[in-house]
Amino acid sequence: MLYAKNRQLFKVQFIFTIYYFSTMRMKKLADEIYYVGVNDRHTHLFENMLPLPYGVSYNSYLIVDEKTALIDTVEISYSEIFIEKIQAVLQGRTLDYLVVNHMEPDHSGSIKQIKRIFPDVQIVGNAKTFGMIEGYYGITDNLHEVKEKDKLSLGKHVLEFIMTPMVHWPETMMTFDLTTGTLFSGDAFGSFRALDGGVLDSELNVGDFWEEMRRYYSNIVGKYGNPVQKAIHKFANVQINMICSTHGPVWKENIAQVISMYDKMSRYEGENGVVIAYGSMYGNTEQMAEVLANYLSDYGVKNIVVHNLSRTNASFVISDIFKYKGLIIGSPTYSNELYPEVSSLLMKIDTRDIKNRIYGYFGSFTWAGAAVKKLHAFGEKMDWDVCSTAVEEKQALKPERFAELEQLAKEMAEKLG
Ligand code: FEO
């Protein structure tokens, strides 16, 4: 009787399992390579500070060969659905390897859960990875250490490991599948924006991703231009057929464009255009920004973006500063300092060590000016090409200041060429 009951229970569970798994559609990207990542449309702020208006994906990939290997995991809130996806692909097989390309918790967050389900899994990483795995998750066993160009055969697929420190953390590495020419690139070549339906670039309107890719790169990896350049050079003569990043589309049809974009951004190469970023309490500094933008237009500059720093989240401003060569910052004097929102932007620029900008500045004050001097000092510190015309107004903007604003606009336009 008990046997019959248990059998019935098993049957119900089995049917439920089959049904449940059959509702998941797994994307096959190449022979034996599956996408098992997830979309996050819940989180408002990435790293608790960068808005995600279109969401973000945490990408993970599973290779099912004679041996099975998972490349990176996902943010912990999604670990349950993530593991169900993995089990649906594995169909009862075990997971032999977990390759950890990057330890930031948006990718390493589910390592403990993976180890709980697959206790014998070998975790593949470098010495720095393992220090972080112990520090974050207390894991010290079943570690398979790799160094530059080490290989791991899964059967048909042979994985090669390339160390790419500081793209985006010190332990970061990439995994190259020599068999298919697939580069599992970690954060590199990643983008904000959830994958709405498609996963491969050929299945998506990729035009939707370029701005979010720049915002992602500039805010997260932006400081590490040199390490990104080194990584790009390591793959200069390698035939890459597919790039599987940890965020955003899998690149197959747009590989050259994606690499070129990362190359330009990591060299801090800006397009012809100007960002005017200002703070303003009562609209006086704002009026200066407005007049300046008009003059820039008169001098033939078409790409002009004006940002009110009290309204626009700084991540969008930073993204535009990476996009354009020209930058003009305006600030009122506030308690003998820069306006706090301007100060905050300068810190974000400094943190990312943004290079090669043509720079102008302006400001206003009520009883004693300090902002313009500080803005000048910032341009010098950044070693930028600083315009010689500084514009400073006491209280409301008056017509006699227009000539100076025009001169600043003219100088900027001429330097842009
Ligand atoms: Fe998407 Fe540096 O983590």
Boltz pocket constraint, residues with backbone or C-beta under 6 A from the ligand:
constraints:
  - pocket:
      binder: B
      contacts: [[A, 102], [A, 104], [A, 106], [A, 107], [A, 168], [A, 169], [A, 187], [A, 246], [A, 247]]
      max_distance: 6.0
